[in-house]
Structures are given as C-alpha cells and as structure tokens.
Amino acid sequence: MKTENYKKLFQSLCIAGTIITLIVLAGTYFKVHFNYSNSVSGFLWCGKEFKPPGERNQYVFICPNKNFVEQYNLRWHIQDRGHCGGTLPLLKRIVGLPGDKVIINARGIFINDKFIKKSRPYLIDGYGKPLPKQQLNGIIPEGKLIIAGDTKNSFDSRYFGLVEEKWIEATAKNIF
C-alpha cells in the first residue's frame, strides 16, 4: 500500500473515532441513546425532560427500579450495562395514562376498550421457557403508566404490568 493510502486510511479512522467520541459524549450530556432492541424501530434516540403524566403514544426512556431489574434480568436479557442501576434504559411508548381503563389479558392490552396493536402476549420465550402472565382490569392510578413497544416481541406491560411514572428518565425522539 502506498504512503498516500495509509494517510487517507489514518485520516478516515481519526474522523470516525472523533465522531464516535462526540456521540458518546453527547449521549452523556444530551441523553442520546442507541437502541439495541427490536421492540422499537430506530437506532439513535435523543431524550429531553419528561413532564408527567406524559402523552399517549409518546416514546420514553425508562429506568426501572432495582427490584424490577433483579426480577426480570435473569428471564429477559436487559442490557447489563448503562446508567439505570447497571442496565440500559428501556425504550417504549406510553399507551395508557392515569385515569384510563386498562385490560391486560391473554388477548393483549386494551386501553379504554381499544385494542393496542401487536400486544397479544406470547406464552413462551425464545428459549422455550414460560413467560409471566399479567392480568389487569381496572383504572390506571395516578403515578402509573402502561407501556408497549412497536413490535410483538417487545418486553412491556403485557408481561410486567403497570410502570411507575418516576421511572421515566426522559421523553425520546428518534434521530436516526
């Protein structure tokens, strides 16, 4: 390889390294997150302040409490790195707000008698193990939310029920 080619390669690597470093630093300061799951489409998301109770269909970053993480970390492959008690935040969509009527059963999630698409729960996971069954029928209390992903493979309220509003780190907007 000629010297010129090495210089171009080195310059390209320096530029790529600088871009990656800036994204990581921006992620720390501006709440920029990479989406590692397939439950919501989009790779790069930016967060901003969450104002309770949020809005229906608003995307949010959720940092569950330690008990939640411990309960589900062995069953589910919640990322084991990040600033949410050692995990990455979950990226989900708010589908149920305080005061909404909610039903979660074997058919899926219903909010105010409207079926949430792709919410029918699976009985077993990808490893053949039985999944938790969530049964709810009532009104969502203050300080709680129902969340869902955009795909049928999402780990969401179908399996763990109500989410604490205080677990929401930020609203999320897709960048890329």
matplotlib code that plots the C-alpha trace (Angstrom):
import matplotlib.pyplot as plt

x = [0.0, 1.3, 2.0, -0.8, -3.3, -2.1, -2.5, -6.1, -6.9, -5.4, -7.4, -10.6, -10.1, -9.4, -12.6, -14.6, -13.1, -13.9, -17.5, -17.9, -16.4, -18.6, -21.7, -20.7, -20.1, -23.3, -25.1, -23.9, -24.9, -27.9, -29.4, -28.6, -29.1, -28.5, -31.5, -30.2, -33.5, -36.0, -39.1, -39.0, -37.5, -34.8, -31.2, -30.3, -32.7, -32.4, -34.1, -35.5, -37.2, -40.3, -43.3, -45.8, -48.1, -46.8, -48.8, -50.4, -48.0, -45.1, -41.8, -39.9, -36.7, -37.5, -35.0, -36.8, -36.0, -33.5, -36.2, -37.7, -34.3, -33.4, -36.8, -36.6, -32.9, -32.4, -35.5, -35.0, -31.8, -32.0, -28.7, -26.3, -24.5, -25.5, -26.6, -30.0, -28.8, -26.4, -28.7, -29.6, -32.9, -35.9, -37.2, -41.0, -44.2, -46.8, -50.1, -52.1, -52.3, -53.7, -57.4, -57.6, -59.4, -57.0, -57.4, -54.4, -55.3, -54.4, -55.8, -53.5, -53.7, -56.9, -56.9, -60.4, -61.8, -59.4, -57.0, -53.3, -51.9, -49.3, -50.0, -51.1, -48.7, -46.6, -46.8, -43.1, -40.0, -37.4, -35.7, -38.9, -39.5, -42.9, -43.5, -45.1, -48.8, -50.2, -53.9, -55.2, -58.7, -59.3, -58.4, -54.7, -53.9, -52.1, -48.3, -48.6, -48.5, -48.9, -46.1, -45.7, -43.2, -43.9, -43.4, -45.0, -41.6, -41.4, -40.8, -43.5, -46.6, -48.1, -45.6, -44.9, -48.0, -48.0, -44.9, -44.0, -44.1, -41.0, -39.0, -39.2, -35.9, -36.8, -39.1, -37.5, -37.3, -35.9, -32.9, -31.8]
y = [0.0, 3.4, 6.1, 8.2, 5.4, 4.9, 8.6, 8.5, 5.4, 7.1, 10.3, 8.3, 6.4, 9.6, 11.2, 8.1, 8.0, 11.6, 11.2, 8.2, 10.0, 13.1, 10.8, 9.1, 12.5, 13.9, 10.8, 11.6, 15.3, 15.3, 11.9, 10.4, 6.6, 3.8, 1.5, -2.1, -3.8, -4.6, -3.6, -0.1, 0.9, 3.5, 3.3, 6.6, 8.4, 11.7, 12.4, 15.5, 16.3, 14.2, 16.1, 13.8, 12.2, 12.3, 11.8, 8.8, 7.3, 9.4, 7.5, 7.4, 6.1, 4.1, 3.3, 0.6, 0.3, -2.3, -4.8, -4.8, -5.3, -8.1, -9.8, -9.7, -9.6, -13.4, -14.1, -11.3, -10.0, -6.5, -4.9, -5.3, -2.0, 1.6, 4.2, 2.7, 0.7, -1.1, -1.6, 0.5, 2.3, 0.6, 2.5, 2.2, 4.0, 5.2, 3.6, 4.1, 7.1, 7.7, 7.5, 5.3, 2.0, -0.9, -4.6, -6.9, -10.5, -13.4, -11.4, -8.4, -4.8, -2.8, 0.9, 2.5, -0.6, -0.1, -3.0, -2.0, -3.5, -6.2, -6.6, -10.2, -11.9, -14.9, -18.0, -18.9, -17.0, -17.7, -20.3, -22.2, -21.0, -19.9, -16.1, -14.3, -13.8, -10.3, -9.9, -6.3, -5.0, -1.5, 2.1, 3.2, 5.0, 8.3, 7.9, 4.8, 4.1, 1.3, 1.0, -1.0, -1.5, -1.3, -4.9, -8.1, -9.2, -6.2, -6.7, -4.4, -4.1, -7.3, -9.1, -6.8, -4.6, -1.0, 1.2, 3.8, 7.3, 8.2, 5.5, 7.6, 9.2, 11.3, 11.6, 10.1, 11.3, 9.3, 10.8, 8.0]
z = [0.0, -0.8, 1.8, 0.5, 1.0, 4.6, 5.3, 3.9, 6.0, 9.1, 8.5, 8.0, 11.2, 13.1, 11.7, 12.6, 16.1, 16.6, 15.5, 17.8, 20.7, 20.2, 20.0, 23.3, 25.0, 23.6, 24.9, 28.4, 28.3, 25.9, 26.8, 23.4, 23.4, 21.0, 20.6, 20.9, 21.0, 18.2, 20.2, 18.8, 15.4, 15.1, 16.1, 17.6, 20.0, 21.8, 25.2, 26.8, 30.1, 30.9, 32.2, 33.9, 33.1, 29.5, 26.4, 24.7, 22.1, 23.4, 23.4, 26.7, 28.2, 31.4, 34.2, 36.2, 39.9, 41.2, 42.3, 38.8, 37.2, 39.6, 39.0, 35.2, 34.4, 34.6, 32.4, 30.0, 28.5, 29.7, 28.8, 31.7, 31.3, 31.5, 34.0, 35.1, 38.0, 35.7, 32.8, 29.8, 29.8, 28.2, 25.2, 25.0, 24.0, 26.5, 25.6, 28.9, 31.2, 34.7, 34.6, 31.5, 31.7, 31.2, 30.5, 30.1, 29.4, 27.1, 24.1, 24.7, 26.0, 25.8, 26.7, 27.0, 25.2, 22.2, 21.4, 21.2, 18.0, 18.4, 22.1, 22.2, 24.7, 23.9, 26.2, 25.9, 25.2, 22.6, 24.9, 25.4, 29.0, 30.1, 30.2, 33.1, 32.7, 33.5, 34.3, 34.9, 34.7, 36.1, 36.1, 35.8, 39.1, 39.4, 39.0, 36.9, 33.1, 30.6, 28.1, 24.9, 22.1, 18.4, 17.7, 19.0, 20.5, 22.9, 26.7, 28.0, 30.2, 28.8, 31.0, 33.9, 34.2, 35.5, 35.3, 37.8, 36.3, 38.4, 36.4, 33.3, 32.6, 29.6, 26.5, 23.4, 19.9, 17.0, 15.3, 13.0]

ax = plt.figure().add_subplot(projection="3d")
ax.plot(x, y, z, "-o")
ax.set_aspect("equal")
plt.show()
